[in-house]
Amino acid sequence: MTLEERLIVRRTESRRKASAERITALDNLTKFLRENVIPKIIQPGASLPGFALSNANGKVVKSDDLIAKGPLGVQFFRGHW
């Protein structure tokens, strides 16, 4: 079974078990994301706007300062471990 097929099965099972209120809320959220968030996502190959983020030690690092030194690669970590 392909990933897409497994996702369809999972979505169908989830909707069958969920209340009408929950389904409506999730449908509204999906619509909002498709209309308001997804169009604003930066696509692969596009330039990022300048930004400043805290590094692992809590020090604020600016992308412009890093780019001045050469090419910049950015990696995001999801939470603390």
C-alpha positions in Angstrom: 0.0 0.0 0.0 1.4 3.4 -0.9 1.8 6.2 1.6 -1.1 8.1 -0.1 -3.4 5.1 0.2 -2.4 4.6 3.9 -3.2 8.3 4.6 -6.6 7.9 2.9 -7.4 4.9 5.1 -6.2 6.7 8.2 -8.2 9.8 7.4 -11.3 7.8 6.7 -11.0 5.9 10.0 -10.4 9.1 12.0 -13.4 10.8 10.5 -15.6 7.8 11.2 -14.6 7.9 14.9 -14.8 11.7 15.4 -17.8 13.7 16.4 -19.5 16.0 13.9 -18.2 19.0 15.9 -14.6 17.8 15.7 -14.9 17.1 12.0 -16.3 20.6 11.4 -13.5 22.2 13.4 -10.8 20.2 11.5 -12.4 21.0 8.2 -12.4 24.7 9.1 -8.8 24.6 10.2 -7.8 22.8 7.0 -9.6 25.4 4.9 -7.9 28.2 6.8 -4.5 26.7 6.4 -5.0 26.2 2.6 -6.2 29.7 2.1 -4.1 31.7 4.5 -0.9 29.8 5.4 0.2 27.5 2.7 0.3 30.2 0.0 2.8 32.1 2.2 5.2 29.2 2.8 8.6 29.7 1.3 9.2 27.3 -1.6 12.4 25.3 -2.1 15.0 27.4 -3.9 13.4 30.7 -2.9 15.4 33.3 -0.9 14.6 33.6 2.8 14.0 37.0 4.3 16.5 38.1 6.9 15.9 36.7 10.4 17.4 36.6 13.9 17.1 33.4 16.1 18.6 32.2 19.3 21.2 29.4 18.9 21.5 26.4 21.2 23.3 28.6 23.8 20.6 31.3 23.8 22.7 33.8 21.8 20.8 35.7 19.1 22.3 35.1 15.7 21.4 37.2 12.6 21.2 35.6 9.2 22.7 38.7 7.5 25.8 38.4 9.7 26.2 34.7 8.7 25.5 35.3 5.0 28.3 38.0 5.0 30.7 35.1 5.8 29.5 32.9 3.0 26.7 30.5 2.1 24.2 29.7 4.8 22.5 26.5 5.6 19.7 26.5 8.2 18.6 23.5 10.3 15.6 23.6 12.6 15.3 21.4 15.7 11.9 20.5 17.0 11.8 21.1 20.7 14.2 20.1 23.5 15.4 16.6 24.2 
